[in-house]
Amino acid sequence: MRPEFKNEPSIDSSQPSSREALERTPSAGKSLEELIDRAQRMALRYAEVSPYRLNPDQDVWEGIVRAIGRNAHTFGWPYCP
């Protein structure tokens, strides 16, 4: 027999599954290449309008941009790597 717990979370069927939640993100339906391109444009624009500069080593910032695009493709949001 399974014991009852007072603070046991209940399953709420009104909450979307993780697959449904991913399908509702701004990245849904976009290819990895599109998301990497978007992350690159975002980084270049941010450097233009802010007091910050991109890393002078282009390989470093391109790697970060690719990772952001990959995270957007995988998780639905452009999380920092």
Sequence and secondary structure as in RCSB ss.txt:
>XXXX:A:sequence
MRPEFKNEPSIDSSQPSSREALERTPSAGKSLEELIDRAQRMALRYAEVSPYRLNPDQDVWEGIVRAIGRNAHTF
GWPYCP
>XXXX:A:secstr
     TT     TTS  HHHHHHTSTTTT  HHHHHHHHHHHHHHHHHHSS    SSHHHHHHHHHHHHHHHHHH
SS    
